Amino acid sequence: MATMAECRSALDTLSDNLAGADGDVRGAAALDRSLSCHIRDLDVTFTGRLADGRIRVLDTHDGPPREKAEIRLAMTGDDLVAMVGGELNFAKAWGSGRVRLEAGFRDLLKLKSLL
């Protein structure tokens, strides 16, 4: 099971990857939205913002998200680490229910290029 530190490191790596992206991925990452990522097996939530092509984690707290972020993710820590490491395909994990992504319809259309 991935640790909280490994999950935080994976989110930082994902942020770096988004910042270095170009084309459609860069356009999708350019959204300015609140973001939460609930790590189900650790029962911890990272909250922050997706802005300027980066994910900025602003807080971490126990339990599910306290407020409804504009973009909401939920998964296990191992799945987060595997996706960022390129070992797990996000679209397949999302389609199978291993990863939950919730956002407004327009945001989902933009985010699909990240899949």
RODO-2510 file (C-alpha; in nm, 4 decimals, decimal comma):
residues 115
     n   res          X          Y          Z
     1     m     0,0000     0,0000     0,0000
     2     a     0,1348     0,3406    -0,1012
     3     t     0,2133     0,5808     0,1826
     4     m     0,0851     0,9351     0,2181
     5     a     0,4335     1,0630     0,1272
     6     e     0,4368     0,8512    -0,1896
     7     c     0,0932     0,9842    -0,2868
     8     r     0,2035     1,3442    -0,2290
     9     s     0,5163     1,2805    -0,4351
    10     a     0,3018     1,1317    -0,7156
    11     l     0,0823     1,4439    -0,7177
    12     d     0,3963     1,6611    -0,7373
    13     t     0,5261     1,4507    -1,0268
    14     l     0,1893     1,4767    -1,2018
    15     s     0,2028     1,8540    -1,1578
    16     d     0,5522     1,8640    -1,3098
    17     n     0,4359     1,6464    -1,6017
    18     l     0,1401     1,8776    -1,6690
    19     a     0,3624     2,1862    -1,6529
    20     g     0,5945     2,0362    -1,9146
    21     a     0,3172     1,9228    -2,1485
    22     d     0,2207     2,0897    -2,4735
    23     g    -0,0633     2,0817    -2,7232
    24     d    -0,4054     1,9566    -2,6095
    25     v    -0,2724     1,8367    -2,2751
    26     r    -0,1330     2,1815    -2,1970
    27     g    -0,4668     2,3382    -2,2893
    28     a    -0,6589     2,1042    -2,0591
    29     a    -0,4142     2,1640    -1,7752
    30     a    -0,4591     2,5403    -1,8137
    31     l    -0,7955     2,5271    -1,6360
    32     d    -0,8297     2,7205    -1,3111
    33     r    -1,0329     2,4912    -1,0859
    34     s    -1,0444     2,3693    -0,7272
    35     l    -0,9306     2,0085    -0,7002
    36     s    -0,9585     1,7256    -0,4492
    37     c    -0,7996     1,3824    -0,4570
    38     h    -0,9351     1,1339    -0,2023
    39     i    -0,7038     0,8398    -0,1418
    40     r    -0,9559     0,5767    -0,0363
    41     d    -0,7283     0,3185     0,1250
    42     l    -0,5519     0,5834     0,3380
    43     d    -0,8776     0,7765     0,3932
    44     v    -0,6984     1,1046     0,3300
    45     t    -0,7824     1,3886     0,0929
    46     f    -0,5421     1,6248    -0,0796
    47     t    -0,7047     1,9548    -0,1759
    48     g    -0,5741     2,2349    -0,3911
    49     r    -0,6024     2,3979    -0,7317
    50     l    -0,5330     2,3137    -1,0900
    51     a    -0,4076     2,6481    -1,2218
    52     d    -0,1483     2,7748    -1,4674
    53     g    -0,0847     2,4204    -1,5870
    54     r     0,0105     2,2906    -1,2414
    55     i    -0,1521     2,1159    -0,9485
    56     r    -0,0936     2,3051    -0,6263
    57     v    -0,1709     2,0987    -0,3154
    58     l    -0,2822     2,3428    -0,0471
    59     d    -0,4047     2,1119     0,2295
    60     t    -0,4289     1,7517     0,3408
    61     h    -0,6866     1,6180     0,5829
    62     d    -0,8238     1,2897     0,7087
    63     g    -1,1414     1,1511     0,5583
    64     p    -1,3342     1,2312     0,2426
    65     p    -1,3380     1,5814     0,0916
    66     r    -1,4912     1,8382     0,3261
    67     e    -1,6030     2,0644     0,0428
    68     k    -1,7087     1,9882    -0,3122
    69     a    -1,4185     2,0772    -0,5409
    70     e    -1,4808     2,1570    -0,9074
    71     i    -1,2667     1,8558    -1,0070
    72     r    -1,2867     1,5537    -0,7782
    73     l    -1,0730     1,2406    -0,7958
    74     a    -1,0909     0,9272    -0,5803
    75     m    -0,8672     0,6201    -0,5999
    76     t    -0,6303     0,4060    -0,3973
    77     g    -0,2787     0,5248    -0,3292
    78     d    -0,1328     0,2370    -0,5295
    79     d    -0,3444     0,3349    -0,8318
    80     l    -0,2317     0,6991    -0,8085
    81     v     0,1347     0,5984    -0,7922
    82     a     0,0891     0,3465    -1,0772
    83     m    -0,0881     0,5989    -1,3029
    84     v     0,1743     0,8676    -1,2534
    85     g     0,4470     0,6058    -1,3043
    86     g     0,2924     0,5002    -1,6360
    87     e     0,2019     0,1492    -1,5144
    88     l    -0,1758     0,2075    -1,5103
    89     n    -0,3751     0,3668    -1,7902
    90     f    -0,6047     0,6369    -1,6521
    91     a    -0,8821     0,5815    -1,9067
    92     k    -0,8952     0,2071    -1,8368
    93     a    -0,8846     0,2633    -1,4595
    94     w    -1,1620     0,5225    -1,4873
    95     g    -1,3713     0,3006    -1,7135
    96     s    -1,3398     0,0049    -1,4764
    97     g    -1,4287     0,2123    -1,1696
    98     r    -1,0871     0,1924    -1,0047
    99     v    -1,0587     0,5698    -1,0393
   100     r    -1,3472     0,8104    -0,9952
   101     l    -1,3391     1,1487    -1,1704
   102     e    -1,6195     1,3975    -1,1204
   103     a    -1,6351     1,7422    -1,2761
   104     g    -1,8690     1,9642    -1,4715
   105     f    -1,9502     1,8590    -1,8262
   106     r    -1,7336     2,1273    -1,9897
   107     d    -1,4410     2,0441    -1,7648
   108     l    -1,4755     1,6744    -1,8472
   109     l    -1,4610     1,7584    -2,2170
   110     k    -1,1384     1,9541    -2,1621
   111     l    -0,9915     1,6919    -1,9318
   112     k    -1,0515     1,4095    -2,1805
   113     s    -0,7324     1,5121    -2,3608
   114     l    -0,5430     1,4174    -2,0448
   115     l    -0,6755     1,0649    -2,0748
***
